[in-house]
């Protein structure tokens, strides 16, 4: 029996802004009625039951694209979600089914948006043009001439085109040149920000930190939690705390750094960083990477609950995930950045060379993020983590990150209003 996993993958426009996420789940492309029909029913049961229990935390934020098999459509699974937050994706296994399209047409009449995976020029696809809103094109396997023709036709009918399997810079540039509306794939998910930031933190964190540090009796745990949501703040604090002026021994955690500086010096550091970034607003790319680093940190830390024989602590694992995006946020190579803070050698080996058990933990988190089904199993087995724990752990972290990020962005808006 194959394990079933559920993952979110970002869909971005040419400006690298996230316009939505695709919910990917293992086994989603099995056709109804063939020799794998039994597996299709099993996949439908797994996905339906998971979504039924986790609907509130599965789809939060932008619109979500999700592929529905015939069995899920017949169960009316899309109705678990509001029509404003869901795009129903279908593929050829649904399109050729004699009954499934009736359900798709009804969902379209009810106001749900419809997307078609790997659209092609054929009568059965062309007959859907009245119902669909998005056309998804595989840029890895579809001929260039067909891509151009489909995109031109789709735009003439006010349909949006999304390039999939964008795994390299070459494919990315081709998709942009052909005028697609959005893209997804491993390269899109990790595309470097076009503008490097030496202090690319979220301004609302300073508002919260300033409020926290000026209290008559500052709550050190609250201060630690605020800093822990921001990769560049964490990096900056550890670097300052490890200067000879403050410490003669290695400071390796946020809590240690706060205690080393003391509340007085911590206040000065916060004010200094705030002033240095006063006219440097964070761009959407950097904000997305801050959120990504927070998600990786949470996921790596939670996976440590189940990983066997690990040479680092959960705190170290959190820093490993948090620091994995620093070279996107700071204009320097990651090896150079890590040399300025005393993180464990195992973390450096993991982030720079994907070595050791820490490297396996980091690679497991990255494989899950990329929906790399084969390597998810490989790394989970290597670490001794039961694969049936991965999806629930991932979505627990997603829920926590979404909740905290909502608070951060609400504070950001409030701080901007106060300045105005």
N, C-alpha and C positions, 0 to 999 in steps of 0.2 A: 504493500500500500504506500503510495507516494504521499509525502507530507504536503500540506497546503499552507501557503504563505500569502499574506496580503501586505502590499507596500504602496506608498504614495510616491509618484514621480512628477516633478514640476514640468509644466508646459509654459514656455516663455515666448514672448514676441521678439522681434528683431532688436529691440532696445533692452533685452534681457530682463524685462519686467515679467513677473509671474502672473499669468492670466488664469491659471487653474492648475489642478493636479489630476493625474490619472491614477485611479485605484487599480493596481495590477494584482492578480492573484494566480497562484500556480494552477495550471491545468485549464486555463480559461478558453483555450482555442480548440477543445475537443468537439468534434462534430456529433450531432445527434443521430442515432440510428446506425452508427458504424460499429466496428468491433470494440471500440472503447466506450460504448454507450454506458456500460456499468460504471466506468470511471467518471463519466460526465454527471451521472446521478450523484455519485459520491462527492464530486466537486461542488455540485449545486447544494447538497445538504450541508457541507462544511461552510461554504461561503454564506449561505442563507442564515444558518444558525449563528454564525459569528456576527453578521451584520445585525441580526435581530437583537443580540445582546449588547452590541457596541455602537448602535446607530448614532447615538448622541456625540460620540467622540471620533467617529470615522470620518465624517464630512463636516469640517469646520473651516471657515475662511472662504477663499475663492471657490468658484464653481468646480465640481469634480466630475471627471469623465470616468465611466465605468462600463466595462464590457459585460453584457448580459447574455448568458447562454439561453437556449430555448427553454430549458427547465426553469431557470430563474425568471424568465418572462412569464411562463405559465403560472408560476407561483405569485406573480404580480409583485416581485421583489422591489421594483423601482418605487412602489408606493410607500416603502419604508422611509423614503427621503422626499423632501420638499422639491417641487419642480424648479424652484429658483436656485437650488444648490446642486442639481444633478444634470449631467448630459448622459443619455442612454447610448452606449456604443454597441453596435452589432457588427458581426462579420459574416463571411460567406455561409457558415454553418446555419445561421439564422435565416439568411436571405433565401436559401434553397429549401427551407423547411415549409411544408404545405400549410401549416397553421400559425407558425411563429409570427409571420408578417402581419397577421390580423391584430396581434397584441401590440406590435410596434406602431401600427397606424392608429390604434386607439390611444396609446400613450401620447402620440404626436397631437391628436385632437384635444387631448386633455391639457396640453400646454407644455409637455416635456420637450426639451431639445434633443435631437437625434444626431449621432455621428456614425459614419461608416468607416470601418477599418479597411485599409488597402483597397481603396476604390479603384475600379477598372472600367474601361469602356466595354460594356456588354448590355444587352437588353434588360436583364434583371436588375442591374445597378441603375441604369438610366430611368427605369420605371419608378425609382424611389425619390427622384429629385424634388418632388413636391413635398415630401415629408422631412427630408434631412436638412440640417443646418450646418454641419461640419463634414468635410471630406478629409480623411487622413490618408497620407501617401507615404509608402515605404521608399525612402530615398536611397536605400542601400541596394534594393533589388529591381526597382522599376526603371525602365529606359528613360533617358533624358527627354526624348521626343514625346513620349506619353505623358511625362510629368508636366511639360509645358502645355500640352493640349488640354489636359484635365484642369490645370490651374486657370487657364484662360477661360475655359467653359464655365468653371465654377464661379469665378468672379463676375462673369456676365450674367449669372443667375443669382447674384448676391449670396453665394455660399462662401464660408471661410475654409481655407485650406491649412492643414497642419502637417508639417513634415515630421515623420517618425524615423527611428533608427539613425538619428544624427549622432554618430559616434566619433567623428573626426572633424578637424577644422576645415578640411577640404569639403566634406559634405555640408557642413554648416554654411560655408561661403556660397556653395551652389544653391542651397535653399533660399538664402537671402537674395541672391541674384535673380532667382525665378519668382520672387515676390510672394512667398508664402506668408500667411498671416501669423503663424506661430510654429514652434518647433519643440521637439522633445527627444531625449536620448542622453547618454552618459556625458557627451561633450557639452550639451546644453545645460545639464544640471550643474556642471562644474566650470562653466565658462568664466574665465578671469574677468574681474571688474576692469573696465577700461581706464578707471582713474584710481591710482593707488592712494591710500590714506595712511598717514603716519599716526593718526588718532581717530580711527573710524568707528568710534563708539556711538551708542544711541544717546542723544542729548537728554532724554527723559531719565536715564540712570543718574545723571548728575543732580537733577531736581530731587529725586528720591534720596540720593546719598546725602545731599546737603541738608535735607529735612532730618535724616536719620542721625547725622553726626552732630547737629546742633542741639539735640535734645539734652535735657538736664542730666539724664542717665542714659547715654546711648546704648542701644541694643546691638551688641556685637554680632549676634547671630543674624539679625536682620541685615546689618551692613555686609556680612559675609555672603548672604544669599543674593543681595543686589549685585555685588561685584561678580559673583559666580555665573550670572547670566550673560556676561559680556566678555568675549575672548580678548579684546584689546585692553580692557580694564584689568583683567586678570594678569595678562602679560606685563603691563606697565607696573602694576603693584609689586609683582614678584621681582621685577628688575630693580625697582627703587629699593625694596627691602633688602636686597642682596648687595647693595653698594657698601663699601668699607665704612662709610659714614654711619650707617645704621647697624650693621651686623658683621660679626667676625666668623659666624658659622652659617651653614647652608639653610636657607629658608625655602621650603618646598611646597607649602600649602598656603591657601588664602588666609586661613585663621592665623597661622604663624606670622604671615606678613603684617596682618593688622595689629597683632600684639607687639611685633617688633617696632613698628612705627609709633604706635600709641595714638590716642585719639587726637592729640594736638597736631602732630605731624601729618596724620591722615587727613585732617581738615585742610591743611596747607596744600597737600598734594592734590586733593580734589579741586580746590579753588584754582590752582595753577593749571591743571588740565582743562578745566572749564573755560578759563580765560583764553588758553591757547587754541581752543576749538570754537570760540565764540562765533567766528564768521565762516566756519567750515562745516556746512550742513552735510550730513551723511547722504550719499546717493543710494538709489534703490538696489543697485548691485551689492554694495557693501552691507546694506541692511539685510539682504537675503543671506549673505555669508555669515553674518553675526547669528542669524536665526539657525542656519545650518550647523554652525559650530556648537551652539547650545543643544541642538537635537543630538548631535553625535556624542557630546559630553554626557548627556543624560542616558543615552542608549548604552554606551560603553560602561558607564558606572553600574547600570542595572544588570547588564550581562555578567558582571563580576559576581553577582549573587549565585550564579550557577556554574561558572567556569571552574575547572579543577586545576590545582597546582599552579596558581598564578604567582609570579614573583613581585607583584605590585599590589597596592591597596586600591580600594574603590576611589579614593581621592585622586590617586595617581591616574587611574583610568579616566576619571572625569577630565583631568587636565589634558590627557592624551587626545580625547575627542575635541576638547575646546581648542587646543592649539593646532589642530589639523588644518585649519583654514587661515592661519596667520600670514602665510606668504601671499594670500590673496588680499589681505587687509593692510599689510605693511610692505613697503617697497624694498624688499630684501629677500634673498633666498632663505628657505626654511631652515637649512643647516646653520646659517649665520644667526638667525633669530634665536634658535634653540641654544646656541652657544652662550647667549647672554643671560640665560636663566638656568638655575640648577635643577632641571628635571632629571628624573632617573634615566640612567643609560639605556634601560630597557625601553623606555618611551621613545628616546631618540632613535634606537634601532628599529622600532616599530614604524615610526612616522617617516623616517628617511629611507629605510631599506626593507621594510616589511618582514623583519626577522623576529624569531623567537615566539614564545607563546603570546606576548603582548602584540606582536605583529599579526598573529592569527586572530586575536580579539579585534584589533583594528580592522583587519580585512573582512572579518565577519560582519562588522557594522557597515562597512562600505559596500560589501556584496549585497546585504539586505537593502540598503539605500538604493542600489542600482537594479534591484530585482534580478540579480545573477543567481538563478535558482540552483544551478549545479554547485557553485562554490559555497553557497550558504550551507549546504549539507556537509561539504568537505571540512570547512572550518569549524562548524558546530561539533562534528564528530571528533575533530582533533582536540577541541577544548573540553569535551565531555559534557556539552550542553544538550539537553533534550530538545529536539527540534520543535516539539509541540508547545514549547514555552515562548518561542521567538515572536510570533505574531501578537500575542497578548502583551508581551513586554514592549514591543515596538509601539503599539497603539497607546499603552499607558504613558510612555514617554511623549508621544505625539500630543496626547491630551494635556499633559503637564506643560509642555512647551507652548502650545496654543493658548492656554489659560494665562500663563505668565506673560507671553508676548502681547496678548490683548491688554493686559494691565499696563505694560510698558508703553504701548502705542497710545493708550488713552492718556497716560501721564504726559507723553510727548505733545499731544494735542492741547492738553491743559496748559502745559508750560508755554507753548507757542502763543496761546490766547492771552496768557498773563503778560508776556513780553509786548504783545500788540497793544 
